[in-house]
Amino acid sequence: MLKTKYHADGSIQKHKARLVLKGYLQQEGIDYEETFSPVARFETVRTFKALAAQLSWPIFQFDVKSTFLNGDLEEEAYVLQPEGFVICGEEEKVYRLKKALYGLKQAPRVWYFKIDSYFQENGFERSMNEPTLYFKGEGENDFVVVYLYVDDMIYMGSSESAVVESKACMVNKFEMSGLGLLHYFLGLKVKQGANGIFISKENMRWIF
């Protein structure tokens, strides 16, 4: 699969290529079981940004590279050798997957369990009402909030040191690209400034 990612101003950020499996050929009970994975709610995204505006906390963004490749598979799943990469003399052999790949029905689920385990092992507390929202720390100097949407994360903290520490731990665990201040998220353009946070999408415009 080929995809082009864009910056908030419409310019090209990068071109991406992925090996995507034919998940529609999977059979329930054989090479996958459950597929449900929590997804961020738009209302929570707005609340997150409103809170940041009220507390004057800047919002930063992470992008996890090759997200689903981090998920560990429990089921046995096999794939044919991809076109152009078939080993000469071993054309009849297949690969057994140990990690998830894009296209697998259970890929989002196993990735969520992976990142959820990481957060809880590193002192974060998961929200009871929003399973993709995490908190860590107490007080004015070490409080961090992270919101997850598949491979995109937005986060903010009560101090620069708390944000830097959490970012360093994440980078040590996963291959990530820090995108700096949040400018674009879930189809929304975000502008942060001293007067608040401005969000726009075509004819839609909100101010927090």
Order of alpha helices (4+ residues) and beta strands (2+ residues): beta-beta-alpha-beta-beta-beta-alpha-beta-beta-beta-beta-alpha-beta-beta-beta-beta-beta
